C-alpha cells in the first residue's frame, strides 16, 4: 500500500511540476517584457537626475502611507475613547453600570416614593441632578458626568452613608442605596471639563448604558413593560432600541464637525500625492496635471496645519492643561493626588501611587500620533513637489517655445 501511494505521488508530481514550471517561466517572461515599457513610461533611462526624482517620489509615497494610517487611526480614536477607559480613570475600575444597577435605583425610588410611578424625568431629577425644566434633556444625558456611566463611584459621596463598599443611606447625595463604591485607587478629575471629556466617549458604549437604563425604568420586577405616565403609551423592547438608536445618532452628530475637519487634511494629502505621482509618468506630465498637483499640495499642507491646531486645542487646552505632572513630590506640595493649589495630578492616583491617568494617557497618545502622521504627510508632499519640479520647469520652457508674437506672456 505504501508503494502504491508513493507511486501515485510521483506520478502527480511528474505531471504537475512541468505545468508549474511552465507557468512560472511565462510569468517571468511577461515581467521581463513589461519592465522596459515601465522604464520608458517613467523615463527611468533618461538621466540620473530623473531616477533621483522618481526615487524621491517613491520615498514620499512610503511616508504618505505611514502618515495617512497614523492620522486616520488617531483622528478616529481621539473622539472614540472606550467608556471602560474613562471609568478606569474615574473610579479605578473599568466596569460599566448595568441593568442590575439601574434596578437598584428603581427599588430605591419606590422605597422613597411608594405611590409614584417611575419615569425618565424622575430618574433624571433624583439621581442625575438634571434640570428637566429646560430643553435639551437628551443633550444632558449625552454629556452626563461619569457617575452615570460607571458601575463604581470613586468614594462615598457627600451627604450619604456607606458601609461594606456600597451606599447604605443615600441621604442628599442624589445616589441610590446599594450603589457600589470602588476600593481601587482612582485619578482625581479636574472640574470644568466634564462636557469635553464625556463627548469623547464611544457612542456605542453610551448607547448600551442608555438602553439598560430605559429598560429598567419602563419594566416591572418581572420584566413586564409598563405604561409611560408622561407620554401615555406602553414601552417595548423595539421602542427602547429605537430610542437608543436616536441617542447614538445624536452622539455621533455631536462629534461630526471635529471629525470632518480632522479627516479633511489626510484626504487632501492623499489627493495631492496621487496627482503628483501621476505627473512622474510621461503620459501625465502636462502643465494641467502639474498645476493641480502643486495647488493640492499647498492646500493639503495648510489644512494639516489647521488640524494640528484643532487636535492640540482638544488635548492640551481641554484636558492636559487642567492637570499637572506632580512627579515624586511629597506633602505638603502633593497630597492624595492633588497639587497644593488644588490641581489634580496627571501621574498620581488618589492614593499617591505613581501611575498615569489612563484617559489622559490615551488622549496624549492620540495627539502625538496624529501630529507625527501629519508631519510625515507634509514631508511626503514636499518630496512629491520636489520630484515634479523639473516637470514644472520643462512645461514653462515648452510654453515659451511655442509662443507666437501675438500671444500674451
N, C-alpha and C positions, 0 to 999 in steps of 0.2 A: 504493500500500500504506500509506503514511504517513497519507494522508487517511482511509482506511478505519479504521485503528487509532484515529485521533483521533475519528472519528465514534462508534466503539464506546465510547470512554472518556466522551464527552459524554453518550451515551445512558445508560450506567450511572450517571453522576453525577446525571442528572436523575431517575433512579428511586430511588437510594439516599438522596440528600440530603433529600428531603421526609420519608422514613421516619425518618432520624436526627433531624431537627428535631422531628418529632412525638414521638419517644421522649424527647428532652431536655425538651420542654415538659411532658410528662406527669410526668416525674420532678420537675421544678421545682414543678409544682402540688401533687404529693404532699408534697414537703418543706414548702411553704408551709402546707398544711393540718395537717401534723404539728407545726409549731412551736408554735402556740397550745396544743395538747394537752400538749406537754412543759412549756411555761411554766406551765400550770395544775397539772400533777402535781408540779412542783418548787416551785411558789409563787413564781416569779420576779417576778410583778407585785404581790406582796403589799406589799412595802415595800423601802426602800433597805437596811435592816439585813439583810433576808432575802437580798437579792442579794449583799451583802458576805459573808454566811456561806457562800453557795454558791460564790462565788469563792475563799474560804478553803479550802473542801473541794477545789476543783479544783487549787489550788496544792499542797495536801497530797498529792493523787493523783500529781502530777508528781514531787514529791520522793520519794514512796514508790517509784515505778517506778525512779528512779535509784538509790535506796538498796538496793532488793532486788537489782538487777542487780549492783551493786558487791559486796554481801555474798555472793551466791551464787558469783560468779566468784572472789573472794578466798578464801572458805571452802573451795571445792573445790580450789584450786590451791596453797594453803599446804602441804597434805599430799600433793601430787601433782607434786613437782618432777621435771623431766626428769633422767634419770641423766647425760645429757651435761653439764648444768649443774654437777652435783656433780663430775664428772671434770675439767671445766674448772678448777674451784677446786682440786682435789686435785693434778693433775699439769700443768695448763696446756694440756691437750689434751682435747677433748670425746669422743674415740673410746672406744667400749666394748670390753671384752675379748671376743674372738670365738672361733669354733671352732678356728681355726688356733693361737691362743694356748694353748688347753687341750690341743691335740695336742702342742705343745712340752713342756707339763708332763708329759704321759704318756710321751713319749720320754725325758725327763729321769729319770722314775721308773724306767723299765725299764733305763736305763743304770746307775742306782744299785742296783736290785734286779732283776736279770735273771730270777730264778726265782720271782718273786712276782707274782700276778695283781693288777691294779689294781682297786680298789673305791672307792666313795664314802667309806667310813670312812678308808681310807688317804690319799685326796686331802685330806680334812679334817684329818687328823693331820699330814701332812708339809708341806702348802702353805698351811694356813689357821690353824694353831695352835688348832684347836677341841679342847675337852675331850670326847672321844667317850665317856667313861665315864659321863657324866651324861645325864639325859633332856633332851628339848627340842633335839635336834640341828637340826631344821628351823628352830627359833627362832634358833639360832646362824647359820644361813645367811641368814635374813631380815635380821639385824642385823649382818652381817659388815662390816668396815671397807671403805672404797672401793677398797682394793687388789684385792679380789675382783671388783669390777665394772668397773674402769677398765683400759684397754689399757696405759697407760703408768704407770710409777712416777715419782714426782717427783725421785728421786735414787737413787744406788746404795745399797741397804740395808746396814745394819751386818752384818758377817760375810761379805759377798760381794765378789767381784772383778768389775769391769766394764770394758768396752772397746768402742769403736765404738758407743756408745749402747745397749748391752744387757749383761745379766749373762753373764759367761763362766764363772764358777765360783760357784755359789750358796752354798757353804760351809754356815754355820749360819743363813742368813738366812730359811729357810722360803719360799724362792722357787725358781724353776727356771731352768736355763740357757736363754738365748735370750729371757728376759723383757726387754721394751723399757724404756729409760729416756728420759724426756722431756727435750728440750733447751729447752723453753719455760719461762718464769717461772711459778711457781705461787703459791698463797697458803698460808701456814702454817696448820695446823689446831690448834684447841685440844683438849687432852686431856679425856676425861671426858664428851664429848657425842656420841660415835660412835653410840650406840644411838638417841638422839633424831634425829640427822642422817640416818642411813640409814632410819629409819622414814618419813621424808618422801619417799623416792624413789618414783617412779611404779612401781606393781606390774607393769605390762606390760613395762617395761624390765628389771626384776629377773628376771621370768619368762623373758625371751628369753635372758639370760645363763645362767640356771639350765638351760635346755634345751640350750644348746650344751655346757655342762659335762657333763651326763649323757650326751649323745650321744658326746662324746669319750671318756668313761670306759668305756662299755659297747660300743664298737665297736673292731675292729682297724684296722690301717693301710689295709686295703682297704674299710673301711666295713661289714664283716660284724658283725652283732650277736653279743655274747658272753654266756656264761652268768655269772650273778652268783654268785660263790663264797659270799657271805654269805647270800643268800636262796634259792639253789638253783633259779633259773629263768633263762630266756633273755629278754633285753630285746628290745623292738621300738620302732619309732617311735610307735606308738599308746600304748604304755606310758609312754614319755617324755612324750608330750603330756598323758596323764592326771596324771602326777606334777607336771608344770609347772602344770597347772590347779589342782591342790590347793595348790601353793605360792602361786600367785597369789591363791587364795581366802583362805588363811591371812594373806597380806599385807594384803588388803582388810579382813579381820575385825579385824586389829590396829588399824586406823585408824578402825573403826566408831564407837567411843564419842565421840571428839572430833568426828568429822564429824556425828554425831547432834545433839550439843549446839550446834555452830556453826550447824546448819541449823534448829534449833527457833526461834531468835529471828526470823529472816526470815519463817518460816511464820506465827508468831503476829502479826507486824506486818501481814502481808497480810490475815489474818482480821479483825484489829481495824479496819483501814481500810476493808475491804469492807463490814463491818456498819455502820460509821459512815457510809459513803457511802449505804447504803440508807436510813438514817434521814433523809437530806436530802429524800427523796421523801415527800410527804404520806401516801402509802399505807402506808409502813413506819414512820411516826413515832410508833409506840406506845410505851408505857413499857417493854415487854419488850425491844424491839429496842435502845432507848437504853441500858438497863441492861447488856445483853450487850456492846454496843459499848464502854461505859465500862470494864467489867471486863476485856475482852480488851485494851484499850489499856493499862491499868495492868500487866497480866501481861506484855504484849509489851515494855514498857519495862524491866521487871525482868529478863526473860530477855536482852534486848540488853545490859544492863549486865553480866550474868554472862558473856556471850560476850566482851565487852571484856576481862574479867579473864583468861579462858582463852587468848585469842589473844595477849594481851600476855605472859602467862607463857610461852607457846610461843616467841615471838620474842625477847623481851628476856632472860628468865631462862636459857633453854636455849641460846640462840645469841649474841645481841648482847652479853649480859653477860659472855661468856667472851672477848671480843675488845676491842680498843682502837683508837680513831681516833688514829693516830700523827702525821698531818699531815706537815709538811716538816722534822721534827726530824732531826738528824744524829747520828752516833756521838759519844759513847757512849750517848746516850739511846735511839736506834733503830739497830739493826744487822740487815741482811738480813731485814727484815720482822718483827722481834721488838722489843718494848719492852724496856728494860734489865732489867725484873724477870721476863722470860720470857713475857709475854703476847703472843700473836700479833696482828699489826696487821690491822685490817679493811680499810684503804685502801692498803696497800703489798704488793707482791709479794715473793717471796723474794729478788729482785734489787734491791729497794729502789725500784722504779718506782711512781709514783702510779697506782693503779687499784683500784676497789672489788672486793671478793670477790664473784663473780657469784652464788654460792649465798646468801650473806648479804644481798646486794642484793635478790634475789628474795623472801627471807623478810621483810625490812623493807618492801618494796613491798606485799606481800600484807597485812601487818599494817595499814599505813596505809590501804589501800583498804577493808579490812573495817571499820576504825574509822570512816572517813569515811562509809561506807554506813550503818553503824549510827546515826551522828549524824543523818543525813538521815531515817532511819526514825523516830527519836524526835521530830524536828521535825514530820514528817508526822502522827504520832499526835496530837501536841499540837494541831496545826491542825485535825484532824478533830474532836477533842474540843471545841475552841472552836466549831467550826461547828455542833455539835449541842447546845451548852449551852442555847440558847434552847428547843430542843425538850424538854430535860430539865426546864427551868423550867415550861414550859407543862403538861407532864404532872403536875407536882406541884400546880399550881393546879387542874387538872381533877379531881384526886383529892379535894381539899378541896371542890370544887364539888358533887360527887356524894356527899359524906359524910353518912350518916344519923346520927341521935342515938345509936343503939346501936352504931355502928361504933367500932373501936379506931383511934387515931391511929397 
